Amino acid sequence: MQPAVFFDRDGIVNRSPGPGYVNHVDDFHLLPGFIECVRAATRKHIPCIIVTNQRGVGRGITPPAQLAAMHRRLADAMTREHLALLDILVCTADDVRHPNRKPNPGMLLEAATRHHLDLSRSWMIGDRETDVQTGRNAGVAVTVLVDAGTEPTNATYRAPDMKACAVLLGEKL
């Protein structure tokens, strides 16, 4: 069993629109530094997985075809860089009690079962404390909060942006 690096999506992989949803592929733009994060993990032979709440789909705000187009755009960007993601897991449930809805650990547990991953040696990277809690709930070894804030965090590490996160991965993985 091998470790993995789990990434939240909005605010980590792509720009977050703020409190709203990314509803259309034309609004899906990769953040500087994300590709470098995947490259850092790939150099260490550690697979990368996206785990994302997308309740806009469940609420009928984001068309499923647009979500699929966003993830195709992401896969195409990875291919252009000669990189790949092991998986993208999506929870569209609006119910906070759903086992896959972060901060519940369902998506990480599912990925661990599906891909024979060792969560106790894995990382979770996100831009919200709920992402940190997701990692902790799943029993991952390391959590990273990507933000420039000064609020207390339960994360193992804090990185001000994705470029700094890539450096952290290169040094600590």
N, C-alpha and C positions, 0 to 999 in steps of 0.2 A: 504494500500500500504506500502511496506517495502523498505528499502534501499538495495543496493547491493554494492559489491566491484568488480570493473572491472579491469582486468589485461590485459596489452599488452602480447604478447606471446614471441617472440624472444628477448632475453636479460633479460626477467623477469621470465618466466616459464622455459625456456630452454636456454642453452648457445647459444649465437649468434655467427655465424661464421665470424663476421665482416661485410664487405660490401656485401658479397655474401648471398645466400639463403641456408636454411636448406632444402636440396632436397631429403634426404633419411632417413628413419626411423633409420638407424644405426648411423646417425649423430645427433639424437634428444636425448639430455641428460638434465634431470632436473637440475636446479640450486639449490644449497644448500639454504635453507630458503624458497623456494616457498611453500612446503608442510606446513611449520610452519605458513606461512601467511594464507593459507586456513584454517588451524586449528584455528587460532586466530579469524577469522571471524565466523567460524562455532560455536565456543564457545558462540558467541554473537547472534547466530541464524540469521546471515546475509549471504545470498547466494553469491557465487562467480561465475563470468562469465569471459570468455576469449573473447577479441575482438582483432582481428588480421588482418592486411593487409598481403596478401600472393600473391602479383602480380607475383611471379615466376610461379604460376599455370596459371594465365592468359597469361603469355608470353610463355608458353609451356616448361618452364625450370624444374618445379617441377611437376611430375606426380600426378594427383589427388589421385590415389591409395596410393601414399606415404604420402600425406597429411593426408588421412584418417587413415593410419597406425600409424602416429605420434600421432594423437588424440586418437586412441585406446590405445597406449602405455601410454599416459597421464591418460586416464580414468582408466586403469589397476593399475597404480601407486596410484591413488586416492583411488581405491577400497581396495588395500592392506593396506592403512592407515585408512580405515573406514571413508573416506571422499568422497565428490562428488562435481562436478561442476554443477551449474544449467544449463549452456549452454556454447557453443563455437560458436561464430559468426565469420565468415571469409568473407573478401572482397578480391576477386581475380582480381578486376578491375585494369587496368593499368592507367586509366584516373583519374587524380587528381581531376577532377570535379565530379566524381561519389559520390553520397550522402553518401555512406557507407565507402568510403575510408578515413581513418584518415588523416588529422585532422578534417574532416567533421564528424558530430555527428550521422550519420545514424545508425550505429550498436548499439549504446547506446539507441537511440530512439526506435529502433526496439525491443531491449531487454525489455525496459520499458513497451512497449505496450504488448508484448507477455507474460510477467511475472508479470504485474501489479506492477511495481517498482516505487519508489519515487526517481527520480534523484536528487532532491534538498537535499536529505539526503545521497546520495551515494558517493563513492570514486572511483577515477581513478588512477591506478598505472602503470607507464611506465618508460622506460629508455631514452626517448627522449622528447625534448620540444614539439614535435608534439603530443605526448600522453597527455601531460599537456593541450595543446590547445584543443584536442578532448574533454577532460573532461569539460573544460570551455565552449566550444561550446555547449555541451549537458546540461549545467547547474548543474553539480554535485557540491556537497558541498566542497569536499576536493580532491586535487590532490597531488600526491606524485611522485617526480622524483627520481629514483633509479640510482645514479651514485656518484662517488667520486670526481666529478669535483668542480671547484670553479667559473665557469661561472655563471652570474646572471640567475635566473629562475623565472618563473611566478607561480611555484608550491607552494602549501600551505606548504609542507614539502619536505625536501631532506633527503634521506637515502643513506648511502654509498654502501649498498649491500642488498640482500634480507633477510638476517638474521636480520639486523637492521630494515628492513621494518616490519618484523614479530613482533619485539618488539614494534615498533610504533603502529601497529594495535592493539596489545594486550593492550596498554595503552590508545589509543585515540578513538577506535571504541565505 
